[in-house]
């Protein structure tokens, strides 16, 4: 892994488990590949799937019932 950044995104719903603040994780690899995921800043809950774009990750996180 080359680098990982967490950023706040006001479009994200809070964590469904603990109601903590959700963060957008952006991971870049040395080969140029990149992916996005969502993680809770409080309990570390997150999706098992990674997404190619921020928009896909945010949509998947917010889609829950």
N, C-alpha and C positions, 0 to 999 in steps of 0.2 A: 504494500500500500504506500502511496506517495504522500497523500495528505487527506485530512478529514476536517471539515468545518461544520459547525453547528450555527444555525442562524434562526432568529425569531421570525415568524411569518404570521401576521395578524389574520390571515385567512384560515388558519388551523383551528379546529375545535380542540377543547381541552381533552386530557386523557380520559378515556371511558372508564378506567379502573380507579384512579385516585383523584381525578379532576385537576391534576397538575398541568403546568404549562407544557405544550408540545413544541418541539424544535424540529426544524428541517435539517437533516444530515446530508451533506454533499461530500462524496468520497471520490478522489481522483487517484488513478493508478499511473505508474511510470510509463506504461504502454499507451497512455492517452485515453484509455477508457474511463468512464465516469458513471456514477449512479447516485440516486437520491433515495432517501428513506426518511421516515418520521420516527422520533423517539421522544418519550416523556422525560422531562428534566427532573422529575421527582422519583418515580418508581422504575424508570428505564424501560417501560413497556414500549413495544414497537412492532412493526410489521415484519414478517419473515421474508417478504418479497421486496426486491429492489426495483426502482423505476428509472427509466432513461431521462425523464424530465421532472422538473419541480412540479409542474402542473398535474402530471399523472400521480405523483406521490400525495399531493394535497387532496386531490379528488378521491383517491382510495381511502385515505384516513378519515375524511369528512363524510364518506358515504355510509358509514356504519349506522345501525338503527339505534 
